[in-house]
Amino acid sequence: MDKRLQGKTILITGASLRVLQPGGVKLVLTARRLDVLEQIAADLAAQFPNTKVLPVQLDVSSSAAVRSFVGSLPAAFQEIDVLVNNAGLVRGVDKAPAIKEEDLDVRFANNIHGLIHMTQAVLPRMLARNGGAGAGDIVNIGSIAGREPYVGGGIYCATKAAVRSFTESLRKELTATRVRVIGVDPGQVETEFSIVRFYGDKAKADAVYAGCDPLTPEDVAESIVFAVGRRENVVVADTLLFPNHQASATIMHRRSA
């Protein structure tokens, strides 16, 4: 697997996801917060001295920004071998009819539009390889929420269901090519995700993980590395990850304090 990833260029959106890899790759990391990206780049450089990292501030919800970004990549990073569509967010737990319009718009703009903007910007470059036969991997990060809606998550669940449908459609559309489409749906993962959900209220965010041992970003990253490290004829099409205490989006065992 290590040899299959050597020399590849991997583009990750919403790159607070720390992708584990064996070194010897080129990483393009995008997110809204450049300071976070630069810290991740520094950490990776210390751990993997033979890895090149390009941090770029980017709002994937803007189609114009995405097109400009992809078109202006430095020559050494232009041939993207793996696209990881990880950018996404959730805001609020309101139920209809109390869902805030601005929360609805930002979730659709980032979770769906952003993923499609980036895919459409990168895919033509992948399809142009091998005399038009194509080459490359597109990894879309979904969620168990896209498979099982839950109370107070109607909009977020809808966006992740859309990601799942887009991923499956794209895979079918590209079966005549050598471009692989990979879906990864995590269950509960501890990140800043819940802080955003509760508008910066860390106490409420911490309560989400109380009595639980959630997945880490590294757990998700390892599943991505496994999928893209298969020989090119093997498609790990659909991956669902749970921590041991979770059985579905709504069934979890919490330890007593």
C-alpha positions as a Markdown table, in Angstrom:
| # | Residue | x | y | z |
|---|---|---|---|---|
| 1 | Met | 0.0 | 0.0 | 0.0 |
| 2 | Asp | 2.8 | 2.4 | 0.9 |
| 3 | Lys | 4.4 | 2.0 | -2.6 |
| 4 | Arg | 1.0 | 2.6 | -4.3 |
| 5 | Leu | 0.7 | 6.0 | -2.5 |
| 6 | Gln | 4.3 | 7.2 | -3.1 |
| 7 | Gly | 4.5 | 10.3 | -5.2 |
| 8 | Lys | 0.7 | 10.9 | -5.3 |
| 9 | Thr | -0.9 | 14.3 | -4.9 |
| 10 | Ile | -3.8 | 14.3 | -2.4 |
| 11 | Leu | -6.2 | 17.2 | -2.2 |
| 12 | Ile | -8.2 | 17.4 | 1.1 |
| 13 | Thr | -11.0 | 20.0 | 1.7 |
| 14 | Gly | -12.0 | 20.9 | 5.2 |
| 15 | Ala | -8.5 | 19.6 | 6.1 |
| 16 | Ser | -8.8 | 19.7 | 9.9 |
| 17 | Leu | -9.1 | 16.0 | 9.1 |
| 18 | Arg | -5.5 | 14.8 | 9.7 |
| 19 | Val | -4.8 | 12.2 | 7.0 |
| 20 | Leu | -2.4 | 9.6 | 8.1 |
| 21 | Gln | 0.0 | 8.5 | 5.3 |
| 22 | Pro | 3.4 | 6.9 | 4.9 |
| 23 | Gly | 5.2 | 9.9 | 3.7 |
| 24 | Gly | 6.4 | 10.6 | 0.2 |
| 25 | Val | 3.2 | 12.2 | -1.0 |
| 26 | Lys | 2.1 | 15.7 | -1.8 |
| 27 | Leu | -0.8 | 17.2 | 0.2 |
| 28 | Val | -2.9 | 20.1 | -0.8 |
| 29 | Leu | -4.9 | 21.1 | 2.3 |
| 30 | Thr | -7.8 | 23.6 | 2.1 |
| 31 | Ala | -10.1 | 25.1 | 4.8 |
| 32 | Arg | -11.4 | 28.5 | 5.8 |
| 33 | Arg | -8.9 | 28.9 | 8.7 |
| 34 | Leu | -5.3 | 29.3 | 7.3 |
| 35 | Asp | -3.8 | 29.2 | 10.8 |
| 36 | Val | -5.1 | 25.7 | 11.4 |
| 37 | Leu | -3.9 | 24.5 | 8.1 |
| 38 | Glu | -0.4 | 25.9 | 8.7 |
| 39 | Gln | -0.2 | 24.1 | 12.0 |
| 40 | Ile | -1.3 | 20.9 | 10.4 |
| 41 | Ala | 1.3 | 21.4 | 7.7 |
| 42 | Ala | 4.0 | 22.0 | 10.3 |
| 43 | Asp | 3.0 | 18.8 | 12.2 |
| 44 | Leu | 3.1 | 16.7 | 9.0 |
| 45 | Ala | 6.4 | 18.2 | 7.9 |
| 46 | Ala | 7.9 | 17.2 | 11.3 |
| 47 | Gln | 6.5 | 13.7 | 11.2 |
| 48 | Phe | 7.1 | 13.0 | 7.4 |
| 49 | Pro | 10.1 | 15.1 | 6.2 |
| 50 | Asn | 9.7 | 13.7 | 2.7 |
| 51 | Thr | 6.1 | 14.9 | 2.4 |
| 52 | Lys | 5.3 | 18.2 | 0.6 |
| 53 | Val | 2.3 | 20.2 | 2.0 |
| 54 | Leu | 0.5 | 23.1 | 0.4 |
| 55 | Pro | -2.0 | 24.8 | 2.8 |
| 56 | Val | -4.6 | 27.0 | 1.0 |
| 57 | Gln | -7.4 | 29.1 | 2.5 |
| 58 | Leu | -10.5 | 28.3 | 0.5 |
| 59 | Asp | -14.3 | 28.6 | 0.8 |
| 60 | Val | -15.6 | 25.6 | -1.2 |
| 61 | Ser | -19.1 | 27.0 | -1.2 |
| 62 | Ser | -18.0 | 29.5 | -3.8 |
| 63 | Ser | -17.8 | 27.9 | -7.3 |
| 64 | Ala | -15.7 | 30.8 | -8.6 |
| 65 | Ala | -13.2 | 30.4 | -5.7 |
| 66 | Val | -12.9 | 26.7 | -6.4 |
| 67 | Arg | -12.3 | 27.1 | -10.1 |
| 68 | Ser | -9.7 | 29.8 | -9.5 |
| 69 | Phe | -8.0 | 27.7 | -6.8 |
| 70 | Val | -7.8 | 24.5 | -9.0 |
| 71 | Gly | -6.6 | 26.5 | -12.0 |
| 72 | Ser | -3.9 | 28.3 | -10.1 |
| 73 | Leu | -2.3 | 25.4 | -8.3 |
| 74 | Pro | 1.5 | 25.3 | -8.5 |
| 75 | Ala | 2.9 | 23.0 | -11.2 |
| 76 | Ala | 4.1 | 20.5 | -8.7 |
| 77 | Phe | 0.6 | 20.1 | -7.3 |
| 78 | Gln | -1.6 | 20.3 | -10.4 |
| 79 | Glu | -1.9 | 16.5 | -11.1 |
| 80 | Ile | -4.4 | 15.6 | -8.4 |
| 81 | Asp | -4.5 | 11.8 | -7.8 |
| 82 | Val | -6.8 | 11.7 | -4.8 |
| 83 | Leu | -9.6 | 14.2 | -4.0 |
| 84 | Val | -11.0 | 13.9 | -0.4 |
| 85 | Asn | -14.2 | 15.9 | -0.2 |
| 86 | Asn | -14.2 | 16.4 | 3.6 |
| 87 | Ala | -15.5 | 20.0 | 4.0 |
| 88 | Gly | -18.8 | 20.2 | 5.8 |
| 89 | Leu | -20.6 | 21.5 | 8.8 |
| 90 | Val | -23.7 | 21.4 | 10.9 |
| 91 | Arg | -25.3 | 24.4 | 12.7 |
| 92 | Gly | -28.2 | 24.2 | 15.1 |
| 93 | Val | -30.6 | 21.4 | 16.2 |
| 94 | Asp | -33.8 | 23.2 | 15.3 |
| 95 | Lys | -36.8 | 21.3 | 14.1 |
| 96 | Ala | -39.2 | 22.6 | 11.4 |
| 97 | Pro | -40.8 | 25.1 | 11.3 |
| 98 | Ala | -38.1 | 26.8 | 13.6 |
| 99 | Ile | -35.1 | 26.1 | 11.3 |
| 100 | Lys | -33.2 | 29.3 | 10.7 |
| 101 | Glu | -32.9 | 30.2 | 7.1 |
| 102 | Glu | -29.2 | 31.2 | 7.4 |
| 103 | Asp | -28.4 | 27.8 | 9.0 |
| 104 | Leu | -30.2 | 26.0 | 6.2 |
| 105 | Asp | -28.4 | 27.9 | 3.5 |
| 106 | Val | -24.9 | 27.5 | 4.9 |
| 107 | Arg | -25.3 | 23.8 | 5.3 |
| 108 | Phe | -26.4 | 23.2 | 1.8 |
| 109 | Ala | -23.8 | 25.6 | 0.4 |
| 110 | Asn | -20.9 | 23.8 | 2.2 |
| 111 | Asn | -22.1 | 20.2 | 2.5 |
| 112 | Ile | -23.5 | 19.7 | -1.0 |
| 113 | His | -22.6 | 22.6 | -3.3 |
| 114 | Gly | -19.0 | 22.7 | -2.1 |
| 115 | Leu | -18.5 | 19.0 | -2.6 |
| 116 | Ile | -19.9 | 19.2 | -6.1 |
| 117 | His | -18.0 | 22.4 | -7.0 |
| 118 | Met | -14.7 | 20.7 | -6.1 |
| 119 | Thr | -15.6 | 17.4 | -7.9 |
| 120 | Gln | -16.5 | 19.2 | -11.1 |
| 121 | Ala | -13.3 | 21.3 | -11.0 |
| 122 | Val | -11.0 | 18.3 | -10.4 |
| 123 | Leu | -12.7 | 15.5 | -12.4 |
| 124 | Pro | -11.9 | 16.8 | -15.9 |
| 125 | Arg | -8.2 | 16.5 | -15.0 |
| 126 | Met | -8.6 | 13.0 | -13.8 |
| 127 | Leu | -10.6 | 12.0 | -16.9 |
| 128 | Ala | -7.9 | 13.4 | -19.2 |
| 129 | Arg | -5.3 | 10.9 | -18.1 |
| 130 | Asn | -4.3 | 7.6 | -19.7 |
| 131 | Gly | -5.5 | 8.7 | -23.1 |
| 132 | Gly | -9.0 | 9.5 | -21.9 |
| 133 | Ala | -9.4 | 6.4 | -19.8 |
| 134 | Gly | -8.9 | 8.4 | -16.7 |
| 135 | Ala | -7.2 | 7.8 | -13.4 |
| 136 | Gly | -7.7 | 8.9 | -9.8 |
| 137 | Asp | -9.8 | 8.6 | -6.7 |
| 138 | Ile | -12.7 | 10.8 | -5.4 |
| 139 | Val | -13.4 | 10.2 | -1.8 |
| 140 | Asn | -16.6 | 11.7 | -0.4 |
| 141 | Ile | -17.0 | 11.9 | 3.3 |
| 142 | Gly | -20.7 | 11.4 | 4.3 |
| 143 | Ser | -22.2 | 10.4 | 7.6 |
| 144 | Ile | -24.4 | 7.9 | 9.2 |
| 145 | Ala | -26.8 | 10.9 | 9.2 |
| 146 | Gly | -27.2 | 10.4 | 5.4 |
| 147 | Arg | -28.5 | 6.9 | 6.0 |
| 148 | Glu | -30.6 | 7.4 | 9.1 |
| 149 | Pro | -32.3 | 10.8 | 9.8 |
| 150 | Tyr | -32.8 | 11.8 | 13.4 |
| 151 | Val | -34.8 | 14.4 | 15.3 |
| 152 | Gly | -33.3 | 17.9 | 15.1 |
| 153 | Gly | -31.0 | 16.9 | 12.3 |
| 154 | Gly | -33.4 | 17.2 | 9.4 |
| 155 | Ile | -31.3 | 19.6 | 7.3 |
| 156 | Tyr | -27.9 | 18.1 | 8.1 |
| 157 | Cys | -29.3 | 14.6 | 7.4 |
| 158 | Ala | -30.7 | 15.8 | 4.1 |
| 159 | Thr | -27.4 | 17.2 | 3.0 |
| 160 | Lys | -25.6 | 14.0 | 3.8 |
| 161 | Ala | -28.3 | 11.9 | 2.1 |
| 162 | Ala | -27.6 | 14.1 | -1.0 |
| 163 | Val | -23.9 | 13.4 | -0.7 |
| 164 | Arg | -24.6 | 9.7 | -0.6 |
| 165 | Ser | -26.9 | 9.9 | -3.7 |
| 166 | Phe | -24.4 | 12.0 | -5.6 |
| 167 | Thr | -21.6 | 9.6 | -4.7 |
| 168 | Glu | -23.5 | 6.6 | -6.0 |
| 169 | Ser | -24.6 | 8.4 | -9.1 |
| 170 | Leu | -21.0 | 9.5 | -9.8 |
| 171 | Arg | -19.7 | 6.0 | -9.4 |
| 172 | Lys | -22.2 | 4.6 | -11.9 |
| 173 | Glu | -21.4 | 7.4 | -14.4 |
| 174 | Leu | -17.6 | 6.7 | -14.2 |
| 175 | Thr | -17.7 | 2.9 | -14.5 |
| 176 | Ala | -16.2 | 3.1 | -18.0 |
| 177 | Thr | -13.2 | 5.0 | -16.7 |
| 178 | Arg | -10.4 | 4.3 | -14.2 |
| 179 | Val | -11.6 | 6.9 | -11.8 |
| 180 | Arg | -12.7 | 5.4 | -8.5 |
| 181 | Val | -15.5 | 6.9 | -6.4 |
| 182 | Ile | -15.3 | 6.0 | -2.7 |
| 183 | Gly | -17.9 | 6.8 | 0.0 |
| 184 | Val | -17.0 | 6.9 | 3.7 |
| 185 | Asp | -19.8 | 7.4 | 6.3 |
| 186 | Pro | -18.5 | 7.9 | 9.9 |
| 187 | Gly | -20.6 | 7.6 | 13.0 |
| 188 | Gln | -19.7 | 9.7 | 16.0 |
| 189 | Val | -16.4 | 11.4 | 15.6 |
| 190 | Glu | -14.9 | 13.9 | 18.1 |
| 191 | Thr | -13.9 | 17.1 | 16.4 |
| 192 | Glu | -14.9 | 20.8 | 16.5 |
| 193 | Phe | -18.0 | 19.7 | 14.6 |
| 194 | Ser | -20.2 | 19.8 | 17.7 |
| 195 | Ile | -18.9 | 23.2 | 18.8 |
| 196 | Val | -20.1 | 24.6 | 15.4 |
| 197 | Arg | -23.4 | 22.8 | 15.9 |
| 198 | Phe | -24.0 | 24.6 | 19.2 |
| 199 | Tyr | -22.7 | 28.0 | 17.9 |
| 200 | Gly | -19.5 | 27.9 | 19.9 |
| 201 | Asp | -21.0 | 26.5 | 23.2 |
| 202 | Lys | -18.2 | 24.1 | 24.3 |
| 203 | Ala | -20.1 | 22.8 | 27.3 |
| 204 | Lys | -23.0 | 21.6 | 25.1 |
| 205 | Ala | -20.5 | 20.2 | 22.6 |
| 206 | Asp | -18.6 | 18.3 | 25.3 |
| 207 | Ala | -21.9 | 16.8 | 26.5 |
| 208 | Val | -22.4 | 15.1 | 23.1 |
| 209 | Tyr | -19.3 | 12.9 | 23.9 |
| 210 | Ala | -20.0 | 12.4 | 27.6 |
| 211 | Gly | -19.8 | 8.7 | 28.6 |
| 212 | Cys | -18.6 | 7.8 | 25.1 |
| 213 | Asp | -15.4 | 6.8 | 23.4 |
| 214 | Pro | -16.0 | 8.4 | 19.9 |
| 215 | Leu | -14.0 | 7.8 | 16.8 |
| 216 | Thr | -11.0 | 10.2 | 16.1 |
| 217 | Pro | -10.2 | 11.9 | 12.8 |
| 218 | Glu | -7.3 | 9.5 | 12.6 |
| 219 | Asp | -9.7 | 6.6 | 12.6 |
| 220 | Val | -11.5 | 8.0 | 9.6 |
| 221 | Ala | -8.2 | 8.9 | 7.9 |
| 222 | Glu | -7.0 | 5.4 | 8.2 |
| 223 | Ser | -10.0 | 4.1 | 6.4 |
| 224 | Ile | -9.4 | 6.5 | 3.5 |
| 225 | Val | -5.8 | 5.5 | 3.3 |
| 226 | Phe | -6.8 | 1.9 | 3.1 |
| 227 | Ala | -9.3 | 2.5 | 0.3 |
| 228 | Val | -7.1 | 4.6 | -1.9 |
| 229 | Gly | -4.2 | 2.2 | -1.3 |
| 230 | Arg | -5.8 | -0.7 | -3.0 |
| 231 | Arg | -4.7 | -1.8 | -6.4 |
| 232 | Glu | -6.5 | 0.3 | -9.0 |
| 233 | Asn | -9.0 | -2.3 | -10.0 |
| 234 | Val | -10.4 | -2.6 | -6.4 |
| 235 | Val | -13.1 | -0.1 | -5.4 |
| 236 | Val | -13.9 | 0.1 | -1.6 |
| 237 | Ala | -17.1 | 1.7 | -2.6 |
| 238 | Asp | -19.0 | 2.1 | 0.7 |
| 239 | Thr | -17.6 | 2.3 | 4.2 |
| 240 | Leu | -19.6 | 2.8 | 7.4 |
| 241 | Leu | -17.5 | 3.4 | 10.6 |
| 242 | Phe | -18.9 | 3.3 | 14.2 |
| 243 | Pro | -17.3 | 3.5 | 17.6 |
| 244 | Asn | -18.0 | 0.4 | 19.6 |
| 245 | His | -20.7 | 2.0 | 21.7 |
| 246 | Gln | -22.7 | 3.0 | 18.7 |
| 247 | Ala | -25.1 | 0.8 | 16.6 |
| 248 | Ser | -26.9 | 3.5 | 14.6 |
| 249 | Ala | -27.4 | 7.2 | 14.4 |
| 250 | Thr | -29.7 | 7.1 | 17.4 |
| 251 | Ile | -28.6 | 4.0 | 19.3 |
| 252 | Met | -25.6 | 4.5 | 21.6 |
| 253 | His | -24.5 | 3.2 | 25.0 |
| 254 | Arg | -23.2 | 5.8 | 27.4 |
| 255 | Arg | -21.2 | 4.9 | 30.4 |
| 256 | Ser | -22.5 | 6.2 | 33.7 |
| 257 | Ala | -20.4 | 8.9 | 35.4 |
